[in-house]
Amino acid sequence: MADPSPRPVAALRAEVLSHAPLNAEYRHLVLRAGAPASGARPGQFFQLLCPAPPGEAPFLRRPMSLYGADPAGDTVEFLYKVTGAGTRGLATLAAGEALDILGPLGHGFSLDPAWRSVVAVGRGAGLATLAPIARAARAAGIGVTAVLSARRPELVVSEDLFRAEGARVITVTDQEGTSGPAHVERLLRGLVAEGAADAFLTCGSARLLRVQQRLGREFGIPGQVALEQQMACGLGMCFCCVRDFNEDGGIVHKRVCWDGPVFDMREAVA
């Protein structure tokens, strides 16, 4: 299951240390924020008060999943794509400027000490959400195989990060015709046969989630999924992010920001 323990939360004024394009779509933002932000766990998120771009006025904070956290360096990192007014404003920030952040929020991934090897399966922005698992798993002595999916090879993010932490990386893309669920299922079945899949950890694709749910039922493999959902408050008060979940044979409603964003893979309705 996802990490159930409560975590300290704070509103902080963070300093931009670096901010640069990672590829044609994604930007990498590194902040000096200190505790408790720098102690965020994989799968948690922050609410960012993005500056207003010219002629626009974003009303709400922007939820952003954690890309990296370093308590020793007092830093947090985010990887994002410019998609609306909030992220257009965020893209204007330069090194030395300040950003108001609230977090860390939600329940993150939980690594069972009994696991020897896990499979992280992500696509698109989900690759950023899964990235912190690489360091956490290595620290726990757990091996990782990362299956990273994107539209084109140059849009695969987090590959270098996973490799630097000793993970085996398999990339699949639409352009190369390797990202379809049938092909990914064959890859995952191979990892199961190798004994390299004590658990599935996933984010970013409903189709690939369904594949992992099916394999989980077939082989008795547990899993966790970080869900992406529109949010407003990020604190569980507004009920903007409610989704359906399977629980004890029935459908229940849960708030992604408060009860998640990481959930038991078996409960998610994909």
One Martini backbone bead per residue (centre of mass of N, CA, C, O) as a GRO file, in nm:
protein
  270
    1MET     BB    1   0.103   0.031   0.007
    2ALA     BB    2   0.085   0.334   0.076
    3ASP     BB    3   0.209   0.575   0.255
    4PRO     BB    4   0.052   0.639   0.584
    5SER     BB    5   0.223   0.854   0.699
    6PRO     BB    6   0.268   1.139   0.841
    7ARG     BB    7   0.355   1.475   0.725
    8PRO     BB    8   0.516   1.751   0.704
    9VAL     BB    9   0.392   2.089   0.648
   10ALA     BB   10   0.477   2.377   0.429
   11ALA     BB   11   0.521   2.717   0.378
   12LEU     BB   12   0.746   2.831   0.120
   13ARG     BB   13   1.034   3.028   0.027
   14ALA     BB   14   1.187   2.965  -0.265
   15GLU     BB   15   1.489   2.916  -0.439
   16VAL     BB   16   1.622   2.959  -0.748
   17LEU     BB   17   1.886   2.774  -0.892
   18SER     BB   18   1.743   2.630  -1.146
   19HIS     BB   19   1.630   2.680  -1.507
   20ALA     BB   20   1.563   2.437  -1.765
   21PRO     BB   21   1.569   2.276  -2.043
   22LEU     BB   22   1.550   1.927  -2.131
   23ASN     BB   23   1.358   1.965  -2.378
   24ALA     BB   24   1.102   2.039  -2.597
   25GLU     BB   25   0.889   2.009  -2.326
   26TYR     BB   26   1.078   2.009  -2.072
   27ARG     BB   27   1.130   2.136  -1.737
   28HIS     BB   28   1.391   2.224  -1.494
   29LEU     BB   29   1.342   2.260  -1.137
   30VAL     BB   30   1.547   2.420  -0.883
   31LEU     BB   31   1.526   2.426  -0.522
   32ARG     BB   32   1.561   2.611  -0.225
   33ALA     BB   33   1.388   2.491   0.089
   34GLY     BB   34   1.409   2.283   0.289
   35ALA     BB   35   1.245   2.213   0.557
   36PRO     BB   36   1.028   1.960   0.456
   37ALA     BB   37   1.072   1.948   0.147
   38SER     BB   38   1.358   1.784   0.128
   39GLY     BB   39   1.184   1.520   0.260
   40ALA     BB   40   1.045   1.412   0.034
   41ARG     BB   41   0.855   1.163  -0.116
   42PRO     BB   42   0.782   0.945  -0.331
   43GLY     BB   43   0.474   1.080  -0.480
   44GLN     BB   44   0.469   1.346  -0.392
   45PHE     BB   45   0.348   1.692  -0.351
   46PHE     BB   46   0.294   2.029  -0.476
   47GLN     BB   47   0.203   2.372  -0.424
   48LEU     BB   48   0.221   2.624  -0.670
   49LEU     BB   49   0.285   2.978  -0.688
   50CYS     BB   50   0.244   3.111  -0.971
   51PRO     BB   51   0.327   3.334  -1.177
   52ALA     BB   52   0.214   3.587  -1.372
   53PRO     BB   53   0.157   3.621  -1.680
   54PRO     BB   54   0.111   3.811  -1.933
   55GLY     BB   55  -0.240   3.871  -1.921
   56GLU     BB   56  -0.254   3.679  -1.662
   57ALA     BB   57  -0.449   3.489  -1.382
   58PRO     BB   58  -0.384   3.267  -1.175
   59PHE     BB   59  -0.581   3.130  -0.913
   60LEU     BB   60  -0.427   2.866  -0.864
   61ARG     BB   61  -0.249   2.634  -0.770
   62ARG     BB   62   0.012   2.406  -0.872
   63PRO     BB   63   0.033   2.084  -0.914
   64MET     BB   64   0.347   1.898  -0.821
   65SER     BB   65   0.550   1.658  -0.872
   66LEU     BB   66   0.813   1.491  -0.764
   67TYR     BB   67   1.165   1.462  -0.879
   68GLY     BB   68   1.336   1.579  -0.623
   69ALA     BB   69   1.531   1.513  -0.310
   70ASP     BB   70   1.767   1.694  -0.075
   71PRO     BB   71   1.852   1.722   0.247
   72ALA     BB   72   2.157   1.803   0.229
   73GLY     BB   73   2.083   2.047   0.002
   74ASP     BB   74   1.791   2.173   0.026
   75THR     BB   75   1.627   2.026  -0.219
   76VAL     BB   76   1.403   2.065  -0.502
   77GLU     BB   77   1.233   1.897  -0.779
   78PHE     BB   78   1.106   1.975  -1.116
   79LEU     BB   79   0.894   1.846  -1.383
   80TYR     BB   80   0.770   2.026  -1.676
   81LYS     BB   81   0.491   2.136  -1.870
   82VAL     BB   82   0.366   2.368  -2.087
   83THR     BB   83  -0.012   2.421  -2.061
   84GLY     BB   84  -0.059   2.701  -1.900
   85ALA     BB   85  -0.068   2.971  -1.706
   86GLY     BB   86   0.099   2.859  -1.473
   87THR     BB   87   0.343   2.742  -1.645
   88ARG     BB   88   0.404   3.005  -1.789
   89GLY     BB   89   0.490   3.149  -1.531
   90LEU     BB   90   0.704   2.949  -1.433
   91ALA     BB   91   0.893   2.988  -1.694
   92THR     BB   92   0.994   3.289  -1.591
   93LEU     BB   93   1.188   3.185  -1.400
   94ALA     BB   94   1.486   3.270  -1.225
   95ALA     BB   95   1.769   3.275  -1.095
   96GLY     BB   96   1.704   3.402  -0.754
   97GLU     BB   97   1.423   3.358  -0.735
   98ALA     BB   98   1.091   3.322  -0.607
   99LEU     BB   99   0.886   3.048  -0.454
  100ASP     BB  100   0.575   2.942  -0.360
  101ILE     BB  101   0.541   2.659  -0.138
  102LEU     BB  102   0.339   2.354  -0.076
  103GLY     BB  103   0.477   2.115   0.156
  104PRO     BB  104   0.440   1.803   0.154
  105LEU     BB  105   0.196   1.600  -0.020
  106GLY     BB  106   0.065   1.326   0.063
  107HIS     BB  107   0.096   0.991  -0.047
  108GLY     BB  108   0.342   0.774  -0.111
  109PHE     BB  109   0.561   0.554  -0.168
  110SER     BB  110   0.610   0.201  -0.072
  111LEU     BB  111   0.884   0.004   0.047
  112ASP     BB  112   0.939  -0.324   0.074
  113PRO     BB  113   1.191  -0.498   0.231
  114ALA     BB  114   1.119  -0.780   0.078
  115TRP     BB  115   1.205  -0.659  -0.172
  116ARG     BB  116   1.431  -0.705  -0.456
  117SER     BB  117   1.235  -0.628  -0.713
  118VAL     BB  118   1.125  -0.368  -0.933
  119VAL     BB  119   0.866  -0.212  -1.140
  120ALA     BB  120   0.880   0.079  -1.344
  121VAL     BB  121   0.588   0.239  -1.496
  122GLY     BB  122   0.602   0.495  -1.753
  123ARG     BB  123   0.443   0.807  -1.878
  124GLY     BB  124   0.546   1.091  -1.943
  125ALA     BB  125   0.495   1.259  -1.655
  126GLY     BB  126   0.534   0.987  -1.494
  127LEU     BB  127   0.848   0.987  -1.505
  128ALA     BB  128   0.885   1.201  -1.285
  129THR     BB  129   0.735   1.061  -1.048
  130LEU     BB  130   0.931   0.796  -1.051
  131ALA     BB  131   1.229   0.891  -1.011
  132PRO     BB  132   1.269   0.878  -0.687
  133ILE     BB  133   1.276   0.565  -0.666
  134ALA     BB  134   1.567   0.506  -0.741
  135ARG     BB  135   1.701   0.608  -0.478
  136ALA     BB  136   1.525   0.461  -0.264
  137ALA     BB  137   1.585   0.172  -0.361
  138ARG     BB  138   1.889   0.175  -0.331
  139ALA     BB  139   1.888   0.237  -0.023
  140ALA     BB  140   1.711  -0.047   0.019
  141GLY     BB  141   1.821  -0.277  -0.182
  142ILE     BB  142   1.651  -0.231  -0.454
  143GLY     BB  143   1.569  -0.328  -0.752
  144VAL     BB  144   1.542  -0.178  -1.091
  145THR     BB  145   1.292  -0.164  -1.349
  146ALA     BB  146   1.257   0.060  -1.625
  147VAL     BB  147   0.958   0.156  -1.800
  148LEU     BB  148   0.978   0.388  -2.069
  149SER     BB  149   0.730   0.613  -2.202
  150ALA     BB  150   0.688   0.761  -2.537
  151ARG     BB  151   0.656   0.913  -2.837
  152ARG     BB  152   0.970   0.986  -2.829
  153PRO     BB  153   1.296   0.947  -2.756
  154GLU     BB  154   1.347   1.263  -2.672
  155LEU     BB  155   1.098   1.232  -2.438
  156VAL     BB  156   1.266   1.072  -2.251
  157VAL     BB  157   1.258   1.069  -1.907
  158SER     BB  158   1.488   0.964  -1.642
  159GLU     BB  159   1.704   0.772  -1.756
  160ASP     BB  160   1.968   0.876  -1.624
  161LEU     BB  161   1.875   0.854  -1.334
  162PHE     BB  162   1.827   0.552  -1.322
  163ARG     BB  163   2.112   0.465  -1.411
  164ALA     BB  164   2.270   0.612  -1.177
  165GLU     BB  165   2.104   0.403  -0.968
  166GLY     BB  166   2.121   0.103  -1.122
  167ALA     BB  167   1.913   0.075  -1.334
  168ARG     BB  168   1.709  -0.082  -1.548
  169VAL     BB  169   1.644   0.016  -1.895
  170ILE     BB  170   1.330   0.056  -2.079
  171THR     BB  171   1.241   0.171  -2.396
  172VAL     BB  172   0.929   0.316  -2.525
  173THR     BB  173   0.769   0.401  -2.846
  174ASP     BB  174   0.567   0.517  -3.088
  175GLN     BB  175   0.770   0.556  -3.322
  176GLU     BB  176   0.882   0.243  -3.279
  177GLY     BB  177   0.634   0.049  -3.192
  178THR     BB  178   0.672  -0.026  -2.846
  179SER     BB  179   0.415   0.105  -2.656
  180GLY     BB  180   0.221  -0.106  -2.653
  181PRO     BB  181   0.052  -0.316  -2.445
  182ALA     BB  182   0.145  -0.588  -2.569
  183HIS     BB  183   0.450  -0.535  -2.551
  184VAL     BB  184   0.468  -0.464  -2.252
  185GLU     BB  185   0.358  -0.733  -2.152
  186ARG     BB  186   0.594  -0.902  -2.254
  187LEU     BB  187   0.806  -0.765  -2.081
  188LEU     BB  188   0.674  -0.824  -1.803
  189ARG     BB  189   0.669  -1.131  -1.827
  190GLY     BB  190   0.975  -1.157  -1.837
  191LEU     BB  191   1.026  -1.035  -1.552
  192VAL     BB  192   0.865  -1.241  -1.398
  193ALA     BB  193   1.031  -1.491  -1.493
  194GLU     BB  194   1.302  -1.365  -1.355
  195GLY     BB  195   1.222  -1.231  -1.069
  196ALA     BB  196   1.185  -0.886  -1.122
  197ALA     BB  197   0.863  -0.876  -0.986
  198ASP     BB  198   0.749  -0.785  -0.679
  199ALA     BB  199   0.659  -0.504  -0.814
  200PHE     BB  200   0.440  -0.237  -0.909
  201LEU     BB  201   0.523   0.094  -1.043
  202THR     BB  202   0.298   0.368  -1.138
  203CYS     BB  203   0.262   0.620  -1.417
  204GLY     BB  204   0.063   0.780  -1.697
  205SER     BB  205  -0.119   0.498  -1.771
  206ALA     BB  206  -0.407   0.327  -1.816
  207ARG     BB  207  -0.322   0.094  -2.003
  208LEU     BB  208  -0.076  -0.002  -1.827
  209LEU     BB  209  -0.234  -0.048  -1.571
  210ARG     BB  210  -0.412  -0.280  -1.674
  211VAL     BB  211  -0.182  -0.472  -1.725
  212GLN     BB  212  -0.080  -0.482  -1.427
  213GLN     BB  213  -0.341  -0.581  -1.301
  214ARG     BB  214  -0.354  -0.848  -1.452
  215LEU     BB  215  -0.075  -0.956  -1.357
  216GLY     BB  216  -0.129  -0.934  -1.057
  217ARG     BB  217  -0.357  -1.143  -1.050
  218GLU     BB  218  -0.205  -1.384  -1.186
  219PHE     BB  219   0.076  -1.356  -0.980
  220GLY     BB  220   0.052  -1.192  -0.708
  221ILE     BB  221   0.120  -0.880  -0.761
  222PRO     BB  222   0.194  -0.597  -0.636
  223GLY     BB  223   0.080  -0.239  -0.628
  224GLN     BB  224   0.140   0.106  -0.742
  225VAL     BB  225  -0.036   0.426  -0.794
  226ALA     BB  226   0.002   0.736  -0.951
  227LEU     BB  227  -0.227   0.991  -0.968
  228GLU     BB  228  -0.378   1.195  -1.209
  229GLN     BB  229  -0.525   1.518  -1.108
  230GLN     BB  230  -0.736   1.750  -1.065
  231MET     BB  231  -0.677   2.047  -0.864
  232ALA     BB  232  -0.702   2.281  -0.594
  233CYS     BB  233  -0.607   2.266  -0.283
  234GLY     BB  234  -0.456   1.977  -0.186
  235LEU     BB  235  -0.622   1.915   0.122
  236GLY     BB  236  -0.934   1.786   0.101
  237MET     BB  237  -1.173   2.022   0.100
  238CYS     BB  238  -1.306   2.045  -0.214
  239PHE     BB  239  -1.349   1.774  -0.390
  240CYS     BB  240  -1.215   1.783  -0.690
  241CYS     BB  241  -1.043   1.478  -0.679
  242VAL     BB  242  -1.256   1.268  -0.713
  243ARG     BB  243  -1.263   0.905  -0.715
  244ASP     BB  244  -1.289   0.585  -0.818
  245PHE     BB  245  -1.299   0.273  -0.619
  246ASN     BB  246  -1.196  -0.045  -0.537
  247GLU     BB  247  -1.373  -0.190  -0.244
  248ASP     BB  248  -1.486  -0.474  -0.132
  249GLY     BB  249  -1.666  -0.496  -0.415
  250GLY     BB  250  -1.680  -0.177  -0.431
  251ILE     BB  251  -1.764   0.162  -0.466
  252VAL     BB  252  -1.548   0.432  -0.395
  253HIS     BB  253  -1.460   0.753  -0.258
  254LYS     BB  254  -1.165   0.952  -0.338
  255ARG     BB  255  -0.899   1.160  -0.258
  256VAL     BB  256  -0.612   1.218  -0.417
  257CYS     BB  257  -0.466   1.425  -0.226
  258TRP     BB  258  -0.533   1.271   0.057
  259ASP     BB  259  -0.531   0.948  -0.008
  260GLY     BB  260  -0.296   1.032  -0.182
  261PRO     BB  261  -0.175   0.964  -0.499
  262VAL     BB  262  -0.114   0.684  -0.376
  263PHE     BB  263  -0.218   0.351  -0.471
  264ASP     BB  264  -0.357   0.071  -0.491
  265MET     BB  265  -0.371  -0.090  -0.786
  266ARG     BB  266  -0.639  -0.260  -0.737
  267GLU     BB  267  -0.833   0.002  -0.685
  268ALA     BB  268  -0.808   0.118  -0.951
  269VAL     BB  269  -0.984   0.300  -1.206
  270ALA     BB  270  -0.906   0.266  -1.565
   0.00000   0.00000   0.00000
